[in-house]
Amino acid sequence: YYAQEAEIDDLTKILIVYLNTPPFIKEYQQQDEQYHVKGQDVARQTRWLDSLLSASNDRWVIVVGQHPSYSASPKHGDTPELISEVLPILERHHIPVYISGHDHVMQHLSHGPMDFFVCGGGGEHRDVNERSDVVFGKGSLGFLSIGAYHDSLTFRMIDENSILLHQATIRE
């Protein structure tokens, strides 16, 4: 896990926080011979995350992890460990966006003031269940493009043929 800060313009910075999510997953902990997460201290990572977000004065903060907090894919779905251990920290610091992959779908989900983007469109794609939190969902190859500006963040989901599938803008 680590963080990267970048300037958008002379007055605006964005902080991108990259989490190491596999150690949070109970199934991975129970199958350490396959996932190799034994000894990774998730409490230390969550303390680091909380401290980093407390100290940040960046206009925009995006948090990224391999596993989704929320996903409407029937293959993996929501990740309860991230919902219980990471999401409260993100909510306390008013983080607007969490981005993940893992599920092979393109999704935009919304929970209150926070948006979740799942961009797992790099491999064999899967179905997306209909749920009330799904703003957009499609089993498709593709990628997520992010535009960071002084007053907004723009997210574009684009398929393998360069066709725009979904666009969302977040403003302060």
Accessible surface in RSA format (square Angstrom, percent):
REM  Atomic radii and reference values for relative SASA: ProtOr
REM  Chains: A
REM  Algorithm: Lee & Richards
REM  Probe-radius: 1.40
REM  Slices: 20
REM RES _ NUM      All-atoms   Total-Side   Main-Chain    Non-polar    All polar
REM                ABS   REL    ABS   REL    ABS   REL    ABS   REL    ABS   REL
RES TYR A   1    98.01  45.8  49.03  27.9  48.98 127.4  40.44  30.4  57.56  71.0
RES TYR A   2   128.84  60.2 125.63  71.5   3.22   8.4  94.24  70.8  34.60  42.7
RES ALA A   3    37.18  34.2   8.56  13.2  28.62  65.1   8.87  12.5  28.31  75.0
RES GLN A   4    95.59  53.5  89.82  65.6   5.77  13.7  25.77  54.8  69.83  53.0
RES GLU A   5    89.81  51.6  59.63  45.1  30.17  71.8  19.37  37.5  70.44  57.5
RES ALA A   6    47.43  43.6  39.97  61.7   7.46  17.0  47.40  66.7   0.03   0.1
RES GLU A   7   125.75  72.2  95.29  72.1  30.47  72.5  30.78  59.5  94.97  77.5
RES ILE A   8    44.93  25.6  13.10   9.8  31.83  76.7  17.78  12.8  27.15  73.7
RES ASP A   9    61.05  42.8  47.79  47.6  13.26  31.4  44.40 104.5  16.65  16.6
RES ASP A  10   144.79 101.4 111.21 110.7  33.58  79.4  32.61  76.7 112.18 111.9
RES LEU A  11   159.04  88.6 123.35  88.2  35.69  89.7 129.85  91.2  29.20  78.6
RES THR A  12     0.51   0.4   0.00   0.0   0.51   1.2   0.02   0.0   0.50   0.7
RES LYS A  13    86.41  42.2  84.02  51.6   2.38   5.7  36.31  32.7  50.10  53.4
RES ILE A  14    10.09   5.7  10.07   7.5   0.02   0.0  10.07   7.3   0.02   0.0
RES LEU A  15    10.27   5.7  10.27   7.3   0.00   0.0  10.27   7.2   0.00   0.0
RES ILE A  16    41.26  23.5  41.26  30.7   0.00   0.0  41.26  29.7   0.00   0.0
RES VAL A  17     0.00   0.0   0.00   0.0   0.00   0.0   0.00   0.0   0.00   0.0
RES TYR A  18    55.72  26.0  55.68  31.7   0.04   0.1  37.04  27.8  18.68  23.0
RES LEU A  19    14.31   8.0   1.13   0.8  13.18  33.1   1.52   1.1  12.79  34.4
RES ASN A  20    49.30  34.0  44.25  42.8   5.05  12.2  12.50  30.1  36.80  35.6
RES THR A  21     0.33   0.2   0.00   0.0   0.33   0.8   0.00   0.0   0.33   0.5
RES PRO A  22    25.65  18.7  25.65  23.4   0.00   0.0  25.65  21.2   0.00   0.0
RES PRO A  23     3.59   2.6   1.98   1.8   1.61   5.9   2.16   1.8   1.43   8.9
RES PHE A  24     2.20   1.1   0.84   0.5   1.37   3.6   0.87   0.5   1.34   3.8
RES ILE A  25    16.20   9.2  16.20  12.1   0.00   0.0  16.20  11.7   0.00   0.0
RES LYS A  26   114.96  56.1 114.86  70.5   0.10   0.2  86.35  77.7  28.61  30.5
RES GLU A  27    89.51  51.4  86.27  65.3   3.25   7.7  25.76  49.8  63.75  52.1
RES TYR A  28    21.94  10.2  21.94  12.5   0.00   0.0  12.81   9.6   9.13  11.3
RES GLN A  29    86.12  48.2  67.82  49.6  18.30  43.6  27.26  58.0  58.86  44.6
RES GLN A  30   144.80  81.0 110.27  80.6  34.53  82.2  44.22  94.1 100.59  76.3
RES GLN A  31    65.38  36.6  65.38  47.8   0.00   0.0  16.46  35.0  48.93  37.1
RES ASP A  32    35.72  25.0  34.72  34.6   1.00   2.4  15.03  35.4  20.69  20.6
RES GLU A  33   137.09  78.7 112.27  84.9  24.82  59.1  74.90 144.9  62.19  50.8
RES GLN A  34   111.22  62.2  89.41  65.3  21.81  51.9  34.14  72.7  77.08  58.5
RES TYR A  35    65.12  30.4  46.62  26.5  18.50  48.1  29.78  22.4  35.34  43.6
RES HIS A  36   129.62  70.8 114.42  79.5  15.20  38.9  80.12  82.6  49.50  57.6
RES VAL A  37     6.74   4.4   3.22   2.9   3.52   8.5   3.22   2.8   3.52   9.5
RES LYS A  38   173.54  84.7 142.65  87.5  30.89  73.5  94.30  84.9  79.24  84.4
RES GLY A  39    78.13  96.3   0.00   N/A  78.13  96.3  42.48 116.6  35.64  79.8
RES GLN A  40    79.50  44.5  58.95  43.1  20.54  48.9  34.29  73.0  45.20  34.3
RES ASP A  41    75.73  53.0  58.85  58.6  16.88  39.9  28.64  67.4  47.09  47.0
RES VAL A  42    32.90  21.6  31.25  28.3   1.65   4.0  31.68  27.5   1.22   3.3
RES ALA A  43    49.10  45.1  44.62  68.9   4.48  10.2  48.77  68.7   0.33   0.9
RES ARG A  44   147.62  62.0 146.98  74.9   0.64   1.5  24.25  33.1 123.38  74.8
RES GLN A  45     4.03   2.3   4.03   2.9   0.00   0.0   0.78   1.7   3.26   2.5
RES THR A  46    21.99  15.6  21.41  21.7   0.59   1.4   9.44  12.7  12.55  19.0
RES ARG A  47   146.18  61.4 138.38  70.5   7.80  18.6  77.90 106.5  68.29  41.4
RES TRP A  48    70.65  28.4  63.14  30.6   7.51  17.6  46.64  24.9  24.02  39.0
RES LEU A  49     1.00   0.6   1.00   0.7   0.00   0.0   1.00   0.7   0.00   0.0
RES ASP A  50    43.66  30.6  43.66  43.5   0.00   0.0   5.81  13.7  37.85  37.7
RES SER A  51    71.88  60.7  62.90  83.9   8.98  20.7  32.75  69.7  39.13  54.8
RES LEU A  52    43.18  24.0  37.53  26.9   5.64  14.2  42.46  29.8   0.72   1.9
RES LEU A  53    10.68   6.0   0.82   0.6   9.86  24.8   0.95   0.7   9.74  26.2
RES SER A  54    75.95  64.2  42.51  56.7  33.44  77.0  33.59  71.5  42.36  59.3
RES ALA A  55    85.14  78.3  51.30  79.2  33.84  77.0  61.35  86.4  23.79  63.0
RES SER A  56    33.13  28.0   4.06   5.4  29.07  67.0  11.13  23.7  22.00  30.8
RES ASN A  57   143.09  98.7 110.53 106.8  32.56  78.4  40.86  98.3 102.23  98.8
RES ASP A  58    21.83  15.3   4.10   4.1  17.73  41.9   1.95   4.6  19.89  19.8
RES ARG A  59    84.72  35.6  61.95  31.6  22.78  54.2  18.82  25.7  65.91  39.9
RES TRP A  60     5.14   2.1   4.46   2.2   0.68   1.6   5.14   2.7   0.00   0.0
RES VAL A  61    13.25   8.7  11.82  10.7   1.43   3.4  11.82  10.3   1.43   3.9
RES ILE A  62     2.39   1.4   2.39   1.8   0.00   0.0   2.39   1.7   0.00   0.0
RES VAL A  63     0.00   0.0   0.00   0.0   0.00   0.0   0.00   0.0   0.00   0.0
RES VAL A  64    35.66  23.5  35.33  32.0   0.34   0.8  35.33  30.7   0.34   0.9
RES GLY A  65     4.34   5.4   0.00   N/A   4.34   5.4   2.86   7.8   1.48   3.3
RES GLN A  66    85.23  47.7  72.46  53.0  12.77  30.4  37.85  80.6  47.38  35.9
RES HIS A  67     5.75   3.1   5.75   4.0   0.00   0.0   5.75   5.9   0.00   0.0
RES PRO A  68     1.63   1.2   1.39   1.3   0.24   0.9   1.63   1.3   0.00   0.0
RES SER A  69     0.81   0.7   0.42   0.6   0.39   0.9   0.00   0.0   0.81   1.1
RES TYR A  70    28.07  13.1  27.80  15.8   0.27   0.7  10.29   7.7  17.78  21.9
RES SER A  71     0.36   0.3   0.00   0.0   0.36   0.8   0.00   0.0   0.36   0.5
RES ALA A  72     1.42   1.3   0.00   0.0   1.42   3.2   1.42   2.0   0.00   0.0
RES SER A  73     2.25   1.9   0.00   0.0   2.25   5.2   0.00   0.0   2.25   3.2
RES PRO A  74    82.69  60.3  48.48  44.2  34.21 124.4  55.34  45.7  27.35 170.0
RES LYS A  75   124.41  60.7  95.02  58.3  29.39  70.0  45.48  40.9  78.93  84.1
RES HIS A  76    83.21  45.5  53.20  37.0  30.01  76.8  36.55  37.7  46.66  54.3
RES GLY A  77    12.96  16.0   0.00   N/A  12.96  16.0  12.09  33.2   0.87   2.0
RES ASP A  78    54.37  38.1  38.51  38.3  15.86  37.5  12.90  30.4  41.48  41.4
RES THR A  79    12.82   9.1  11.46  11.6   1.35   3.2   6.21   8.3   6.61  10.0
RES PRO A  80    90.98  66.3  86.39  78.8   4.58  16.7  88.71  73.2   2.27  14.1
RES GLU A  81    20.23  11.6  18.81  14.2   1.43   3.4   3.41   6.6  16.82  13.7
RES LEU A  82     0.90   0.5   0.90   0.6   0.00   0.0   0.90   0.6   0.00   0.0
RES ILE A  83    49.46  28.1  45.18  33.7   4.28  10.3  45.18  32.5   4.28  11.6
RES SER A  84    74.54  63.0  51.46  68.7  23.08  53.2  47.71 101.6  26.83  37.6
RES GLU A  85    62.86  36.1  52.04  39.4  10.82  25.8  28.45  55.0  34.41  28.1
RES VAL A  86     1.07   0.7   1.07   1.0   0.00   0.0   1.07   0.9   0.00   0.0
RES LEU A  87     6.29   3.5   6.18   4.4   0.11   0.3   6.29   4.4   0.00   0.0
RES PRO A  88    56.16  40.9  51.94  47.3   4.22  15.3  53.45  44.1   2.71  16.9
RES ILE A  89    15.18   8.6  15.18  11.3   0.00   0.0  15.18  10.9   0.00   0.0
RES LEU A  90     0.04   0.0   0.04   0.0   0.00   0.0   0.04   0.0   0.00   0.0
RES GLU A  91    98.07  56.3  85.28  64.5  12.79  30.5  34.28  66.3  63.79  52.1
RES ARG A  92   135.39  56.8 112.56  57.4  22.83  54.4  73.67 100.7  61.72  37.4
RES HIS A  93    42.98  23.5  24.39  17.0  18.59  47.6  17.00  17.5  25.98  30.2
RES HIS A  94   157.33  86.0 133.35  92.7  23.98  61.3  98.88 101.9  58.45  68.0
RES ILE A  95     9.40   5.3   5.10   3.8   4.30  10.4   5.10   3.7   4.30  11.7
RES PRO A  96    24.71  18.0  22.64  20.6   2.07   7.5  24.68  20.4   0.02   0.2
RES VAL A  97     0.00   0.0   0.00   0.0   0.00   0.0   0.00   0.0   0.00   0.0
RES TYR A  98     1.78   0.8   1.66   0.9   0.11   0.3   1.66   1.2   0.11   0.1
RES ILE A  99    15.95   9.1  15.95  11.9   0.00   0.0  15.95  11.5   0.00   0.0
RES SER A 100     5.67   4.8   0.75   1.0   4.92  11.3   3.48   7.4   2.19   3.1
RES GLY A 101    15.90  19.6   0.00   N/A  15.90  19.6  13.07  35.9   2.83   6.3
RES HIS A 102    45.69  25.0  27.52  19.1  18.17  46.5  25.19  26.0  20.50  23.9
RES ASP A 103     0.00   0.0   0.00   0.0   0.00   0.0   0.00   0.0   0.00   0.0
RES HIS A 104    54.57  29.8  54.57  37.9   0.00   0.0  29.56  30.5  25.01  29.1
RES VAL A 105     0.00   0.0   0.00   0.0   0.00   0.0   0.00   0.0   0.00   0.0
RES MET A 106     0.00   0.0   0.00   0.0   0.00   0.0   0.00   0.0   0.00   0.0
RES GLN A 107     0.00   0.0   0.00   0.0   0.00   0.0   0.00   0.0   0.00   0.0
RES HIS A 108     9.66   5.3   9.66   6.7   0.00   0.0   9.66  10.0   0.00   0.0
RES LEU A 109     0.00   0.0   0.00   0.0   0.00   0.0   0.00   0.0   0.00   0.0
RES SER A 110    41.21  34.8  31.67  42.3   9.54  22.0  13.78  29.3  27.43  38.4
RES HIS A 111    59.31  32.4  49.12  34.1  10.19  26.1  38.12  39.3  21.19  24.7
RES GLY A 112    68.18  84.1   0.00   N/A  68.18  84.1  37.77 103.6  30.41  68.1
RES PRO A 113   130.40  95.0 103.17  94.0  27.24  99.0 116.24  96.0  14.16  88.0
RES MET A 114     6.54   3.4   6.51   4.3   0.03   0.1   5.96   5.1   0.58   0.8
RES ASP A 115    23.11  16.2  23.11  23.0   0.00   0.0   0.15   0.4  22.96  22.9
RES PHE A 116     2.72   1.4   2.72   1.7   0.00   0.0   2.72   1.6   0.00   0.0
RES PHE A 117     0.64   0.3   0.01   0.0   0.62   1.6   0.01   0.0   0.62   1.8
RES VAL A 118     0.82   0.5   0.82   0.7   0.00   0.0   0.82   0.7   0.00   0.0
RES CYS A 119    31.97  24.2  16.71  18.6  15.26  35.9   5.46  13.8  26.51  28.6
RES GLY A 120     9.14  11.3   0.00   N/A   9.14  11.3   8.39  23.0   0.74   1.7
RES GLY A 121     3.20   3.9   0.00   N/A   3.20   3.9   0.00   0.0   3.20   7.2
RES GLY A 122    80.24  98.9   0.00   N/A  80.24  98.9  40.47 111.1  39.76  89.1
RES GLY A 123    26.18  32.3   0.00   N/A  26.18  32.3  23.89  65.6   2.29   5.1
RES GLU A 124   149.58  85.9 130.53  98.7  19.05  45.4  55.20 106.8  94.37  77.1
RES HIS A 125    90.82  49.6  75.98  52.8  14.84  38.0  42.74  44.1  48.08  55.9
RES ARG A 126    62.63  26.3  53.46  27.3   9.17  21.8  26.14  35.7  36.49  22.1
RES ASP A 127   108.94  76.3 102.61 102.1   6.33  15.0  20.98  49.4  87.96  87.7
RES VAL A 128    34.40  22.6   7.91   7.2  26.49  63.8   7.91   6.9  26.49  71.8
RES ASN A 129    67.94  46.8  62.28  60.2   5.65  13.6  15.53  37.4  52.40  50.7
RES GLU A 130   176.42 101.3 146.14 110.6  30.29  72.1  62.66 121.2 113.77  92.9
RES ARG A 131    82.22  34.5  59.73  30.4  22.49  53.5  48.28  66.0  33.94  20.6
RES SER A 132   129.47 109.4  81.36 108.6  48.12 110.8  58.79 125.2  70.68  99.0
RES ASP A 133    17.18  12.0  11.84  11.8   5.34  12.6  15.12  35.6   2.05   2.0
RES VAL A 134    34.75  22.9  13.10  11.9  21.65  52.2  13.29  11.5  21.46  58.2
RES VAL A 135    81.21  53.4  48.79  44.2  32.42  78.1  54.67  47.5  26.54  72.0
RES PHE A 136    37.17  18.6  32.44  20.1   4.73  12.3  37.17  22.5   0.00   0.0
RES GLY A 137    29.15  35.9   0.00   N/A  29.15  35.9   0.80   2.2  28.34  63.5
RES LYS A 138    95.38  46.5  91.15  55.9   4.23  10.1  51.21  46.1  44.17  47.0
RES GLY A 139    21.19  26.1   0.00   N/A  21.19  26.1   4.15  11.4  17.05  38.2
RES SER A 140     9.09   7.7   6.73   9.0   2.36   5.4   3.73   7.9   5.37   7.5
RES LEU A 141    63.95  35.6  62.72  44.9   1.23   3.1  62.72  44.0   1.23   3.3
RES GLY A 142    15.29  18.9   0.00   N/A  15.29  18.9   4.27  11.7  11.03  24.7
RES PHE A 143   103.56  51.8 103.36  64.0   0.21   0.5 103.56  62.8   0.00   0.0
RES LEU A 144    29.99  16.7   6.50   4.6  23.49  59.1   6.50   4.6  23.49  63.2
RES SER A 145    39.44  33.3  33.62  44.9   5.82  13.4  12.83  27.3  26.61  37.3
RES ILE A 146    73.45  41.8  40.53  30.2  32.92  79.3  40.53  29.2  32.92  89.3
RES GLY A 147    11.83  14.6   0.00   N/A  11.83  14.6  11.83  32.5   0.00   0.0
RES ALA A 148    31.60  29.1  14.21  21.9  17.39  39.6  14.21  20.0  17.39  46.1
RES TYR A 149   101.55  47.4 100.51  57.2   1.03   2.7  76.90  57.8  24.65  30.4
RES HIS A 150    75.84  41.5  72.62  50.5   3.22   8.2  50.14  51.7  25.71  29.9
RES ASP A 151    75.23  52.7  73.01  72.7   2.22   5.3  26.87  63.2  48.36  48.2
RES SER A 152     7.17   6.1   7.17   9.6   0.00   0.0   0.00   0.0   7.17  10.0
RES LEU A 153     0.00   0.0   0.00   0.0   0.00   0.0   0.00   0.0   0.00   0.0
RES THR A 154     9.31   6.6   9.31   9.4   0.00   0.0   1.10   1.5   8.22  12.4
RES PHE A 155     0.59   0.3   0.27   0.2   0.32   0.8   0.27   0.2   0.32   0.9
RES ARG A 156    73.70  30.9  73.70  37.6   0.00   0.0  17.81  24.3  55.89  33.9
RES MET A 157     0.54   0.3   0.54   0.4   0.00   0.0   0.54   0.5   0.00   0.0
RES ILE A 158    29.14  16.6  29.14  21.7   0.00   0.0  29.14  21.0   0.00   0.0
RES ASP A 159    15.79  11.1  14.74  14.7   1.06   2.5   0.19   0.5  15.60  15.6
RES GLU A 160   105.35  60.5  68.40  51.7  36.95  88.0  42.36  81.9  62.99  51.4
RES ASN A 161   100.85  69.5  76.51  73.9  24.34  58.6  20.84  50.1  80.01  77.3
RES SER A 162    94.20  79.6  70.21  93.7  23.99  55.3  32.89  70.0  61.31  85.9
RES ILE A 163   101.76  57.9  98.41  73.3   3.35   8.1 101.76  73.3   0.00   0.0
RES LEU A 164    92.55  51.5  69.13  49.5  23.42  58.9  69.13  48.5  23.42  63.0
RES LEU A 165    35.10  19.5  10.75   7.7  24.35  61.2  14.32  10.1  20.77  55.9
RES HIS A 166    29.39  16.1  23.08  16.0   6.31  16.1  17.64  18.2  11.75  13.7
RES GLN A 167    86.33  48.3  62.15  45.4  24.18  57.6  14.64  31.2  71.69  54.4
RES ALA A 168    15.89  14.6   8.83  13.6   7.05  16.0  15.89  22.4   0.00   0.0
RES THR A 169    60.27  42.9  28.54  28.9  31.73  75.6  16.36  22.0  43.91  66.4
RES ILE A 170    23.90  13.6  20.64  15.4   3.26   7.8  23.90  17.2   0.00   0.0
RES ARG A 171   154.11  64.7 129.73  66.1  24.38  58.0  55.22  75.5  98.89  59.9
RES GLU A 172   136.28  78.2  70.44  53.3  65.85 156.8  63.43 122.7  72.86  59.5
END  Absolute sums over single chains surface
CHAIN  1 A     8906.9       6820.3       2086.5       4510.8       4396.1
END  Absolute sums over all chains
TOTAL          8906.9       6820.3       2086.5       4510.8       4396.1
